Amino acid sequence: MKFGINTLDDIEVRDKTVLCRIDINQPVDRATGTLKDTTRIEACIPTIRELAGKGAKLVLLAHQGSDIEYKNFWTTEPHGAVLSRLLGREVRFIDDVCGPAAREAIRALKPGEILLLDNVRFVSEEQTLFETKLLLSHEEQAKTLLVRKLAPLADCYVCDAFAAAHRDQPSLCGFERLLPSAMGRLFEEEFCVVSGIMEKPERPCVFVLGGAKINDAFLMMSTVLAGGAADAVLTGGLVGEVLLWADGKDIGEPARAFIKKEGYEGLVETAKDLLAKYRDRITLPGDLAAVSDGRRVEFPLEKIPPDTLILDIGSETAKRYQAVIRDAKTVFVNGPMGVFEEAATEAGTRLVWEALGDTAAYTVTGGGDSIAAAKKYGVTSRIDYICTGGGALIRFLTGEELPVVKALRYGSKLKAK
């Protein structure tokens, strides 16, 4: 047991039916019905292999696609083919989630066999609108259709979906009310890594924060600065722009308008408070970049044209960040420094990620854009730990107890049938 949660070492699975929630959500090429990436699938292989190898009758539950728009949902059938290839054994797929066909297939499983159910988000109670509007307790989630239909068929529940641990949905938090529960090897590993960053990082410990989804980034910044985990915070992307605005810098009307449009204007006051308390540990960009006539143009802060949309940190800022990262002992990075997908605005992210690959520090990153940048700049193998989750990782670092962690702690107290 770790952190009050059972590991796979604490449960007996031989000849038992095990429901295992994994996160294998990957970009899909809709034209061919194939997956564009398999990173998350590869990460959960050790847990699946161990459970099947120990003789469990293994049932895999997973989601695929945006949790807001139904049009982005997709079947998990191609994921089953990838799992079969990576495991070197058959992973059966059934295009049902908790209906009669799925339940019959579960009953028919033999020890060591693996069954992948279809996308759990085809069940309405697994969608975000259901989660955010109804606000069901974990006790209430245990009474939803998915849990009521599948829990009676199972002996225990394993969650290996740390990337989805910030979600409060029945497949993640409902089964633990009824079944003895444990975390899988990937969940265990990621929980240990991010806990280490918060509790005992080697110093200096540097956080590099950017990207465009920034609500949780500011919550995390407050936590790591107040708690002393961060010796320095380097900022870029919208995080940097909001802090510059809070610091009285003129970032231009297009940037201000974009921040307002995305609903982040309220973070300006949060940023002012952070600067008032921790200015000595927060580093703001000193120059910024935009695109004019298809070419990159850089400006010092005091000379940003009022009608220019900021798209990257400047080269001088990036080089300054490189030096800090290379002198650090622990580095956590979340979010690119700008629009790295475009050649004219990738320099800031490229230079920072190159430093991440070169430094002798213990390096950790996570989230879709951060992982994509690591792959683009060829530093994936030189980063010490790449977390499969973005939202869960950031939310964990805010100091909040994640819903799935809370549920697993409850389920870890239940006795086997």
C-alpha positions as a LaTeX table, in Angstrom:
\begin{tabular}{lrrr}
\hline
Residue & $x$ (\AA) & $y$ (\AA) & $z$ (\AA) \\
\hline
Met1 & 0.00 & 0.00 & 0.00 \\
Lys2 & 1.19 & 3.48 & $-0.87$ \\
Phe3 & $-0.44$ & 6.82 & $-0.03$ \\
Gly4 & $-3.30$ & 4.89 & 1.58 \\
Ile5 & $-4.03$ & 3.05 & $-1.68$ \\
Asn6 & $-3.56$ & $-0.62$ & $-2.51$ \\
Thr7 & $-1.06$ & $-1.51$ & $-5.23$ \\
Leu8 & $-1.18$ & $-4.66$ & $-7.34$ \\
Asp9 & 0.94 & $-6.29$ & $-4.65$ \\
Asp10 & $-1.96$ & $-6.00$ & $-2.19$ \\
Ile11 & $-4.72$ & $-7.76$ & $-4.14$ \\
Glu12 & $-5.25$ & $-11.37$ & $-5.24$ \\
Val13 & $-6.39$ & $-11.56$ & $-8.85$ \\
Arg14 & $-5.91$ & $-15.19$ & $-9.90$ \\
Asp15 & $-9.19$ & $-16.55$ & $-11.28$ \\
Lys16 & $-10.82$ & $-13.22$ & $-10.34$ \\
Thr17 & $-12.73$ & $-10.89$ & $-12.67$ \\
Val18 & $-10.91$ & $-7.57$ & $-12.59$ \\
Leu19 & $-12.33$ & $-4.32$ & $-13.97$ \\
Cys20 & $-9.38$ & $-2.14$ & $-14.98$ \\
Arg21 & $-9.91$ & 1.49 & $-15.97$ \\
Ile22 & $-7.12$ & 2.72 & $-18.24$ \\
Asp23 & $-6.53$ & 5.97 & $-20.14$ \\
Ile24 & $-5.65$ & 5.20 & $-23.76$ \\
Asn25 & $-7.23$ & 8.32 & $-25.26$ \\
Gln26 & $-5.16$ & 9.11 & $-28.37$ \\
Pro27 & $-5.51$ & 11.27 & $-31.52$ \\
Val28 & $-7.44$ & 9.40 & $-34.22$ \\
Asp29 & $-7.03$ & 9.62 & $-37.98$ \\
Arg30 & $-10.71$ & 9.55 & $-38.87$ \\
Ala31 & $-10.05$ & 8.92 & $-42.55$ \\
Thr32 & $-8.38$ & 5.58 & $-41.82$ \\
Gly33 & $-9.77$ & 4.82 & $-38.36$ \\
Thr34 & $-6.26$ & 4.40 & $-36.97$ \\
Leu35 & $-4.42$ & 6.02 & $-34.08$ \\
Lys36 & $-1.91$ & 8.80 & $-34.72$ \\
Asp37 & $-0.02$ & 8.07 & $-31.48$ \\
Thr38 & 0.21 & 5.17 & $-29.03$ \\
Thr39 & 2.09 & 6.75 & $-26.09$ \\
Arg40 & $-0.64$ & 6.24 & $-23.52$ \\
Ile41 & $-1.38$ & 2.71 & $-24.69$ \\
Glu42 & 2.28 & 1.77 & $-24.32$ \\
Ala43 & 2.34 & 3.22 & $-20.80$ \\
Cys44 & $-0.43$ & 0.97 & $-19.47$ \\
Ile45 & 1.00 & $-2.27$ & $-20.92$ \\
Pro46 & 2.89 & $-3.28$ & $-17.70$ \\
Thr47 & $-0.31$ & $-3.26$ & $-15.63$ \\
Ile48 & $-2.31$ & $-5.19$ & $-18.23$ \\
Arg49 & 0.47 & $-7.73$ & $-18.72$ \\
Glu50 & 0.87 & $-8.26$ & $-14.97$ \\
Leu51 & $-2.84$ & $-8.73$ & $-14.29$ \\
Ala52 & $-3.35$ & $-11.13$ & $-17.18$ \\
Gly53 & $-0.12$ & $-12.93$ & $-16.34$ \\
Lys54 & $-1.36$ & $-13.51$ & $-12.80$ \\
Gly55 & $-4.47$ & $-15.21$ & $-14.17$ \\
Ala56 & $-7.04$ & $-12.44$ & $-13.89$ \\
Lys57 & $-10.12$ & $-12.39$ & $-16.09$ \\
Leu58 & $-9.36$ & $-8.89$ & $-17.24$ \\
Val59 & $-11.92$ & $-6.33$ & $-18.42$ \\
Leu60 & $-10.56$ & $-3.02$ & $-19.73$ \\
Leu61 & $-12.60$ & 0.19 & $-19.62$ \\
Ala62 & $-11.44$ & 3.31 & $-21.44$ \\
His63 & $-12.65$ & 6.48 & $-23.14$ \\
Gln64 & $-11.74$ & 8.00 & $-26.49$ \\
Gly65 & $-12.36$ & 11.54 & $-27.65$ \\
Ser66 & $-13.16$ & 14.96 & $-26.27$ \\
Asp67 & $-15.35$ & 14.81 & $-23.22$ \\
Ile68 & $-17.33$ & 17.90 & $-24.22$ \\
Glu69 & $-18.43$ & 17.39 & $-27.81$ \\
Tyr70 & $-20.07$ & 14.11 & $-28.77$ \\
Lys71 & $-18.84$ & 14.49 & $-32.35$ \\
Asn72 & $-15.30$ & 13.86 & $-31.11$ \\
Phe73 & $-16.08$ & 10.45 & $-29.60$ \\
Trp74 & $-14.68$ & 7.37 & $-31.31$ \\
Thr75 & $-14.74$ & 3.64 & $-30.80$ \\
Thr76 & $-11.91$ & 1.97 & $-28.87$ \\
Glu77 & $-11.70$ & $-0.83$ & $-31.44$ \\
Pro78 & $-8.39$ & 0.40 & $-32.99$ \\
His79 & $-6.93$ & 0.60 & $-29.48$ \\
Gly80 & $-7.65$ & $-3.09$ & $-29.03$ \\
Ala81 & $-5.62$ & $-3.92$ & $-32.12$ \\
Val82 & $-2.68$ & $-1.90$ & $-30.78$ \\
Leu83 & $-2.96$ & $-3.55$ & $-27.37$ \\
Ser84 & $-2.91$ & $-6.99$ & $-28.99$ \\
Arg85 & 0.22 & $-6.10$ & $-30.95$ \\
Leu86 & 2.07 & $-4.64$ & $-27.97$ \\
Leu87 & 1.13 & $-7.49$ & $-25.65$ \\
Gly88 & 1.75 & $-10.21$ & $-28.20$ \\
Arg89 & $-1.58$ & $-11.81$ & $-27.31$ \\
Glu90 & $-5.23$ & $-11.39$ & $-28.21$ \\
Val91 & $-7.21$ & $-8.56$ & $-26.67$ \\
Arg92 & $-10.83$ & $-9.18$ & $-27.53$ \\
Phe93 & $-12.97$ & $-6.15$ & $-28.36$ \\
Ile94 & $-16.71$ & $-5.82$ & $-28.07$ \\
Asp95 & $-18.72$ & $-2.87$ & $-29.36$ \\
Asp96 & $-20.75$ & $-2.59$ & $-26.18$ \\
Val97 & $-20.07$ & $-0.96$ & $-22.82$ \\
Cys98 & $-22.45$ & $-2.38$ & $-20.25$ \\
Gly99 & $-25.30$ & $-3.93$ & $-22.23$ \\
Pro100 & $-26.22$ & $-7.62$ & $-22.48$ \\
Ala101 & $-23.49$ & $-8.40$ & $-25.03$ \\
Ala102 & $-20.75$ & $-6.87$ & $-22.86$ \\
Arg103 & $-21.99$ & $-8.62$ & $-19.74$ \\
Glu104 & $-22.16$ & $-11.99$ & $-21.48$ \\
Ala105 & $-18.63$ & $-11.54$ & $-22.82$ \\
Ile106 & $-17.39$ & $-10.74$ & $-19.31$ \\
Arg107 & $-19.06$ & $-13.85$ & $-17.87$ \\
Ala108 & $-17.41$ & $-15.97$ & $-20.56$ \\
Leu109 & $-13.85$ & $-14.82$ & $-19.79$ \\
Lys110 & $-11.30$ & $-17.41$ & $-18.71$ \\
Pro111 & $-8.26$ & $-16.74$ & $-16.49$ \\
Gly112 & $-5.61$ & $-14.77$ & $-18.37$ \\
Glu113 & $-8.01$ & $-13.53$ & $-21.07$ \\
Ile114 & $-8.43$ & $-9.83$ & $-21.82$ \\
Leu115 & $-11.56$ & $-8.02$ & $-23.00$ \\
Leu116 & $-11.69$ & $-4.37$ & $-24.07$ \\
Leu117 & $-15.10$ & $-2.71$ & $-23.86$ \\
Asp118 & $-16.11$ & 0.09 & $-26.19$ \\
Asn119 & $-15.76$ & 3.81 & $-25.37$ \\
Val120 & $-17.30$ & 4.40 & $-21.92$ \\
Arg121 & $-18.30$ & 7.90 & $-23.03$ \\
Phe122 & $-20.92$ & 6.33 & $-25.27$ \\
Val123 & $-22.75$ & 6.07 & $-21.92$ \\
Ser124 & $-24.15$ & 9.53 & $-21.13$ \\
Glu125 & $-23.21$ & 9.43 & $-17.44$ \\
Glu126 & $-19.53$ & 9.36 & $-18.45$ \\
Gln127 & $-19.72$ & 12.70 & $-20.25$ \\
Thr128 & $-18.44$ & 15.93 & $-18.75$ \\
Leu129 & $-21.81$ & 17.69 & $-18.87$ \\
Phe130 & $-23.22$ & 14.89 & $-16.74$ \\
Glu131 & $-20.28$ & 15.30 & $-14.35$ \\
Thr132 & $-20.36$ & 19.09 & $-14.05$ \\
Lys133 & $-24.13$ & 19.62 & $-13.99$ \\
Leu134 & $-25.29$ & 16.83 & $-11.67$ \\
Leu135 & $-22.29$ & 16.83 & $-9.30$ \\
Leu136 & $-22.96$ & 13.27 & $-8.14$ \\
Ser137 & $-21.24$ & 12.03 & $-5.00$ \\
His138 & $-19.23$ & 8.83 & $-5.24$ \\
Glu139 & $-22.08$ & 7.03 & $-3.47$ \\
Glu140 & $-24.46$ & 8.27 & $-6.16$ \\
Gln141 & $-22.04$ & 7.32 & $-8.93$ \\
Ala142 & $-22.11$ & 3.76 & $-7.57$ \\
Lys143 & $-25.83$ & 3.69 & $-8.48$ \\
Thr144 & $-25.37$ & 4.75 & $-12.11$ \\
Leu145 & $-26.11$ & 2.36 & $-14.96$ \\
Leu146 & $-22.47$ & 1.56 & $-15.79$ \\
Val147 & $-21.55$ & 0.61 & $-12.23$ \\
Arg148 & $-24.80$ & $-1.21$ & $-11.48$ \\
Lys149 & $-24.45$ & $-3.40$ & $-14.57$ \\
Leu150 & $-20.73$ & $-4.23$ & $-14.32$ \\
Ala151 & $-19.82$ & $-4.23$ & $-10.62$ \\
Pro152 & $-21.81$ & $-7.41$ & $-9.80$ \\
Leu153 & $-19.76$ & $-9.29$ & $-12.39$ \\
Ala154 & $-16.40$ & $-8.30$ & $-10.89$ \\
Asp155 & $-14.32$ & $-9.24$ & $-7.88$ \\
Cys156 & $-12.14$ & $-6.12$ & $-7.75$ \\
Tyr157 & $-11.37$ & $-2.83$ & $-9.48$ \\
Val158 & $-8.02$ & $-1.43$ & $-10.62$ \\
Cys159 & $-7.46$ & 2.13 & $-11.83$ \\
Asp160 & $-4.40$ & 2.78 & $-13.97$ \\
Ala161 & $-5.71$ & 6.06 & $-15.42$ \\
Phe162 & $-3.71$ & 8.72 & $-13.59$ \\
Ala163 & $-4.13$ & 10.96 & $-16.63$ \\
Ala164 & $-7.87$ & 11.05 & $-15.88$ \\
Ala165 & $-7.58$ & 11.18 & $-12.10$ \\
His166 & $-8.95$ & 14.73 & $-11.96$ \\
Arg167 & $-12.25$ & 13.56 & $-13.46$ \\
Asp168 & $-15.21$ & 12.68 & $-11.23$ \\
Gln169 & $-17.04$ & 10.08 & $-13.31$ \\
Pro170 & $-18.56$ & 6.65 & $-12.56$ \\
Ser171 & $-15.95$ & 4.56 & $-14.39$ \\
Leu172 & $-13.29$ & 6.33 & $-12.33$ \\
Cys173 & $-14.92$ & 6.93 & $-8.94$ \\
Gly174 & $-18.04$ & 4.75 & $-8.69$ \\
Phe175 & $-16.71$ & 1.20 & $-8.67$ \\
Glu176 & $-14.53$ & 1.84 & $-5.60$ \\
Arg177 & $-17.67$ & 2.15 & $-3.48$ \\
Leu178 & $-18.56$ & $-1.46$ & $-4.21$ \\
Leu179 & $-15.37$ & $-3.33$ & $-5.06$ \\
Pro180 & $-11.98$ & $-3.81$ & $-3.36$ \\
Ser181 & $-9.72$ & $-1.46$ & $-5.30$ \\
Ala182 & $-6.08$ & $-0.78$ & $-6.18$ \\
Met183 & $-4.00$ & 1.43 & $-8.42$ \\
Gly184 & $-2.14$ & $-0.01$ & $-11.39$ \\
Arg185 & 1.61 & 0.25 & $-11.97$ \\
Leu186 & 1.40 & 3.37 & $-14.15$ \\
Phe187 & $-0.83$ & 5.16 & $-11.65$ \\
Glu188 & 1.53 & 4.15 & $-8.84$ \\
Glu189 & 4.60 & 5.35 & $-10.74$ \\
Glu190 & 3.11 & 8.72 & $-11.72$ \\
Phe191 & 1.73 & 9.31 & $-8.23$ \\
Cys192 & 5.18 & 8.66 & $-6.73$ \\
Val193 & 6.98 & 10.92 & $-9.22$ \\
Val194 & 4.73 & 13.96 & $-8.81$ \\
Ser195 & 4.59 & 13.50 & $-5.03$ \\
Gly196 & 8.39 & 13.58 & $-4.99$ \\
Ile197 & 8.43 & 16.90 & $-6.83$ \\
Met198 & 6.17 & 18.42 & $-4.18$ \\
Glu199 & 7.78 & 16.88 & $-1.12$ \\
Lys200 & 11.53 & 16.45 & $-1.66$ \\
Pro201 & 12.81 & 17.97 & $-4.90$ \\
Glu202 & 16.54 & 18.34 & $-5.42$ \\
Arg203 & 17.37 & 22.03 & $-5.48$ \\
Pro204 & 17.28 & 24.37 & $-7.17$ \\
Cys205 & 13.83 & 23.24 & $-8.32$ \\
Val206 & 12.52 & 25.14 & $-11.36$ \\
Phe207 & 8.98 & 25.20 & $-12.75$ \\
Val208 & 8.51 & 26.26 & $-16.38$ \\
Leu209 & 4.88 & 27.18 & $-17.06$ \\
Gly210 & 3.27 & 28.18 & $-20.34$ \\
Gly211 & 0.54 & 27.00 & $-22.67$ \\
Ala212 & $-2.93$ & 28.33 & $-23.36$ \\
Lys213 & $-5.03$ & 26.49 & $-20.73$ \\
Ile214 & $-3.91$ & 28.34 & $-17.65$ \\
Asn215 & $-6.49$ & 28.29 & $-14.84$ \\
Asp216 & $-4.87$ & 25.34 & $-13.08$ \\
Ala217 & $-1.39$ & 26.67 & $-13.86$ \\
Phe218 & $-2.04$ & 29.68 & $-11.65$ \\
Leu219 & $-3.45$ & 27.48 & $-8.87$ \\
Met220 & $-0.36$ & 25.30 & $-9.10$ \\
Met221 & 1.93 & 28.32 & $-9.08$ \\
Ser222 & 0.33 & 29.51 & $-5.85$ \\
Thr223 & 0.83 & 26.10 & $-4.25$ \\
Val224 & 4.45 & 25.47 & $-5.25$ \\
Leu225 & 5.51 & 29.01 & $-4.35$ \\
Ala226 & 3.67 & 29.15 & $-1.01$ \\
Gly227 & 4.81 & 25.65 & $-0.07$ \\
Gly228 & 8.41 & 26.29 & $-1.06$ \\
Ala229 & 8.63 & 23.55 & $-3.71$ \\
Ala230 & 9.58 & 26.07 & $-6.40$ \\
Asp231 & 12.83 & 28.00 & $-6.19$ \\
Ala232 & 12.05 & 29.67 & $-9.53$ \\
Val233 & 9.10 & 29.86 & $-11.93$ \\
Leu234 & 9.85 & 30.69 & $-15.56$ \\
Thr235 & 6.82 & 31.84 & $-17.53$ \\
Gly236 & 5.75 & 31.91 & $-21.17$ \\
Gly237 & 2.62 & 31.43 & $-23.27$ \\
Leu238 & $-0.56$ & 32.93 & $-21.81$ \\
Val239 & 0.82 & 32.47 & $-18.29$ \\
Gly240 & 3.57 & 34.95 & $-19.09$ \\
Glu241 & 1.21 & 37.37 & $-20.86$ \\
Val242 & $-1.24$ & 37.46 & $-17.95$ \\
Leu243 & 1.62 & 38.12 & $-15.51$ \\
Leu244 & 2.99 & 40.88 & $-17.73$ \\
Trp245 & $-0.44$ & 42.51 & $-17.88$ \\
Ala246 & $-0.70$ & 42.24 & $-14.08$ \\
Asp247 & 2.72 & 43.87 & $-13.82$ \\
Gly248 & 1.51 & 46.91 & $-15.74$ \\
Lys249 & 3.21 & 46.07 & $-19.02$ \\
Asp250 & 1.46 & 46.93 & $-22.29$ \\
Ile251 & 1.11 & 43.59 & $-24.04$ \\
Gly252 & $-1.02$ & 45.03 & $-26.84$ \\
Glu253 & $-4.76$ & 45.03 & $-27.44$ \\
Pro254 & $-4.84$ & 41.73 & $-29.42$ \\
Ala255 & $-3.28$ & 39.85 & $-26.48$ \\
Arg256 & $-5.63$ & 41.49 & $-23.97$ \\
Ala257 & $-8.62$ & 40.73 & $-26.18$ \\
Phe258 & $-7.59$ & 37.08 & $-26.52$ \\
Ile259 & $-7.17$ & 36.73 & $-22.74$ \\
Lys260 & $-10.64$ & 38.20 & $-22.23$ \\
Lys261 & $-12.15$ & 35.99 & $-24.92$ \\
Glu262 & $-10.75$ & 32.87 & $-23.25$ \\
Gly263 & $-12.20$ & 33.95 & $-19.90$ \\
Tyr264 & $-8.85$ & 34.51 & $-18.19$ \\
Glu265 & $-9.14$ & 38.23 & $-17.38$ \\
Gly266 & $-9.94$ & 37.38 & $-13.76$ \\
Leu267 & $-6.50$ & 35.78 & $-13.43$ \\
Val268 & $-4.89$ & 39.21 & $-13.75$ \\
Glu269 & $-5.79$ & 39.92 & $-10.11$ \\
Thr270 & $-4.45$ & 36.50 & $-9.10$ \\
Ala271 & $-1.24$ & 37.32 & $-10.95$ \\
Lys272 & $-0.93$ & 40.67 & $-9.17$ \\
Asp273 & $-1.18$ & 38.89 & $-5.82$ \\
Leu274 & 1.46 & 36.34 & $-6.83$ \\
Leu275 & 3.84 & 39.06 & $-7.97$ \\
Ala276 & 3.32 & 40.99 & $-4.74$ \\
Lys277 & 4.23 & 37.93 & $-2.66$ \\
Tyr278 & 6.77 & 36.06 & $-4.78$ \\
Arg279 & 8.27 & 38.44 & $-7.32$ \\
Asp280 & 11.78 & 37.29 & $-6.42$ \\
Arg281 & 10.96 & 33.76 & $-7.64$ \\
Ile282 & 8.82 & 34.54 & $-10.71$ \\
Thr283 & 10.59 & 35.32 & $-13.98$ \\
Leu284 & 8.66 & 37.19 & $-16.68$ \\
Pro285 & 9.57 & 37.32 & $-20.38$ \\
Gly286 & 11.84 & 40.25 & $-21.24$ \\
Asp287 & 11.15 & 40.15 & $-24.95$ \\
Leu288 & 8.37 & 38.69 & $-27.09$ \\
Ala289 & 7.78 & 37.58 & $-30.66$ \\
Ala290 & 5.07 & 38.04 & $-33.26$ \\
Val291 & 4.63 & 37.41 & $-36.99$ \\
Ser292 & 4.65 & 40.14 & $-39.62$ \\
Asp293 & 4.26 & 39.34 & $-43.32$ \\
Gly294 & 4.90 & 35.69 & $-42.54$ \\
Arg295 & 8.19 & 36.35 & $-40.75$ \\
Arg296 & 9.16 & 36.29 & $-37.09$ \\
Val297 & 9.62 & 39.71 & $-35.47$ \\
Glu298 & 10.90 & 40.20 & $-31.91$ \\
Phe299 & 10.29 & 43.17 & $-29.61$ \\
Pro300 & 11.53 & 44.25 & $-26.19$ \\
Leu301 & 8.66 & 44.75 & $-23.74$ \\
Glu302 & 8.65 & 48.52 & $-24.01$ \\
Lys303 & 8.40 & 48.46 & $-27.80$ \\
Ile304 & 5.54 & 46.05 & $-28.49$ \\
Pro305 & 3.35 & 47.57 & $-31.26$ \\
Pro306 & $-0.19$ & 48.07 & $-29.90$ \\
Asp307 & $-1.83$ & 46.08 & $-32.71$ \\
Thr308 & 0.52 & 43.05 & $-32.54$ \\
Leu309 & $-0.58$ & 39.61 & $-31.34$ \\
Ile310 & 2.11 & 38.01 & $-29.18$ \\
Leu311 & 2.82 & 34.41 & $-30.22$ \\
Asp312 & 6.09 & 33.45 & $-28.50$ \\
Ile313 & 8.71 & 34.53 & $-26.01$ \\
Gly314 & 11.73 & 36.28 & $-27.52$ \\
Ser315 & 15.15 & 34.74 & $-28.13$ \\
Glu316 & 16.86 & 36.61 & $-25.28$ \\
Thr317 & 14.24 & 35.36 & $-22.81$ \\
Ala318 & 14.56 & 31.81 & $-24.12$ \\
Lys319 & 18.36 & 31.89 & $-23.74$ \\
Arg320 & 17.98 & 33.22 & $-20.20$ \\
Tyr321 & 15.59 & 30.37 & $-19.42$ \\
Gln322 & 18.04 & 27.87 & $-20.91$ \\
Ala323 & 20.73 & 28.97 & $-18.46$ \\
Val324 & 18.41 & 28.58 & $-15.45$ \\
Ile325 & 17.26 & 25.12 & $-16.58$ \\
Arg326 & 20.83 & 23.91 & $-17.15$ \\
Asp327 & 21.87 & 25.02 & $-13.65$ \\
Ala328 & 18.85 & 23.42 & $-11.95$ \\
Lys329 & 18.66 & 20.06 & $-10.15$ \\
Thr330 & 14.91 & 19.48 & $-10.70$ \\
Val331 & 12.85 & 20.89 & $-13.58$ \\
Phe332 & 9.10 & 20.57 & $-14.13$ \\
Val333 & 7.70 & 21.83 & $-17.44$ \\
Asn334 & 4.08 & 22.21 & $-18.48$ \\
Gly335 & 2.96 & 24.10 & $-21.56$ \\
Pro336 & 4.87 & 25.51 & $-24.53$ \\
Met337 & 6.30 & 29.02 & $-24.62$ \\
Gly338 & 4.26 & 29.96 & $-27.69$ \\
Val339 & 2.66 & 28.64 & $-30.85$ \\
Phe340 & 5.30 & 25.98 & $-31.42$ \\
Glu341 & 3.37 & 24.28 & $-34.21$ \\
Glu342 & 4.37 & 27.09 & $-36.60$ \\
Ala343 & 7.97 & 27.61 & $-37.79$ \\
Ala344 & 7.91 & 31.38 & $-37.20$ \\
Thr345 & 6.82 & 31.06 & $-33.59$ \\
Glu346 & 8.51 & 27.90 & $-32.34$ \\
Ala347 & 11.91 & 29.28 & $-31.30$ \\
Gly348 & 11.04 & 29.91 & $-27.65$ \\
Thr349 & 9.63 & 26.43 & $-27.10$ \\
Arg350 & 12.43 & 24.79 & $-29.09$ \\
Leu351 & 15.20 & 26.47 & $-27.08$ \\
Val352 & 13.55 & 25.65 & $-23.75$ \\
Trp353 & 12.94 & 22.01 & $-24.70$ \\
Glu354 & 16.50 & 21.65 & $-25.97$ \\
Ala355 & 17.71 & 22.83 & $-22.57$ \\
Leu356 & 15.34 & 20.33 & $-20.96$ \\
Gly357 & 17.08 & 17.60 & $-22.94$ \\
Asp358 & 20.59 & 18.88 & $-22.16$ \\
Thr359 & 20.36 & 19.61 & $-18.44$ \\
Ala360 & 21.70 & 17.19 & $-15.84$ \\
Ala361 & 18.67 & 17.98 & $-13.66$ \\
Tyr362 & 15.88 & 15.50 & $-12.99$ \\
Thr363 & 13.28 & 16.54 & $-15.56$ \\
Val364 & 9.52 & 15.97 & $-15.61$ \\
Thr365 & 6.91 & 17.07 & $-18.13$ \\
Gly366 & 3.35 & 16.14 & $-18.97$ \\
Gly367 & 0.31 & 17.08 & $-21.01$ \\
Gly368 & $-0.43$ & 16.74 & $-24.71$ \\
Asp369 & 1.33 & 19.86 & $-25.98$ \\
Ser370 & 4.36 & 19.32 & $-23.78$ \\
Ile371 & 4.75 & 15.73 & $-24.97$ \\
Ala372 & 4.23 & 16.82 & $-28.58$ \\
Ala373 & 6.99 & 19.43 & $-28.21$ \\
Ala374 & 9.35 & 16.85 & $-26.71$ \\
Lys375 & 8.78 & 14.59 & $-29.71$ \\
Lys376 & 9.12 & 17.42 & $-32.21$ \\
Tyr377 & 12.50 & 18.49 & $-30.83$ \\
Gly378 & 13.83 & 14.98 & $-30.31$ \\
Val379 & 14.32 & 15.14 & $-26.54$ \\
Thr380 & 11.80 & 12.52 & $-25.40$ \\
Ser381 & 14.47 & 9.97 & $-24.48$ \\
Arg382 & 16.45 & 12.58 & $-22.53$ \\
Ile383 & 13.57 & 13.66 & $-20.27$ \\
Asp384 & 13.60 & 11.65 & $-17.06$ \\
Tyr385 & 9.84 & 11.31 & $-16.68$ \\
Ile386 & 6.97 & 12.08 & $-19.06$ \\
Cys387 & 3.62 & 11.96 & $-17.31$ \\
Thr388 & 0.71 & 10.72 & $-19.42$ \\
Gly389 & $-1.64$ & 13.30 & $-17.94$ \\
Gly390 & $-1.81$ & 17.04 & $-18.27$ \\
Gly391 & $-4.92$ & 18.11 & $-16.39$ \\
Ala392 & $-4.48$ & 15.54 & $-13.63$ \\
Leu393 & $-0.81$ & 16.39 & $-13.22$ \\
Ile394 & $-1.45$ & 20.12 & $-12.91$ \\
Arg395 & $-4.41$ & 19.60 & $-10.61$ \\
Phe396 & $-2.34$ & 17.33 & $-8.37$ \\
Leu397 & 0.34 & 20.01 & $-8.11$ \\
Thr398 & $-2.27$ & 22.54 & $-6.94$ \\
Gly399 & $-2.43$ & 20.52 & $-3.73$ \\
Glu400 & $-5.97$ & 19.32 & $-4.40$ \\
Glu401 & $-6.90$ & 15.72 & $-3.56$ \\
Leu402 & $-7.89$ & 14.24 & $-6.89$ \\
Pro403 & $-11.34$ & 12.59 & $-7.05$ \\
Val404 & $-9.91$ & 9.25 & $-8.17$ \\
Val405 & $-7.32$ & 9.28 & $-5.39$ \\
Lys406 & $-10.08$ & 9.85 & $-2.85$ \\
Ala407 & $-12.17$ & 7.05 & $-4.35$ \\
Leu408 & $-9.25$ & 4.60 & $-4.43$ \\
Arg409 & $-8.49$ & 5.26 & $-0.77$ \\
Tyr410 & $-12.06$ & 4.28 & 0.04 \\
Gly411 & $-11.97$ & 1.19 & $-2.16$ \\
Ser412 & $-8.66$ & 0.11 & $-0.68$ \\
Lys413 & $-10.42$ & $-0.41$ & 2.66 \\
Leu414 & $-12.97$ & $-2.84$ & 1.26 \\
Lys415 & $-12.42$ & $-6.56$ & 1.75 \\
Ala416 & $-12.47$ & $-9.09$ & $-1.06$ \\
Lys417 & $-15.70$ & $-10.97$ & $-1.67$ \\
\hline
\end{tabular}
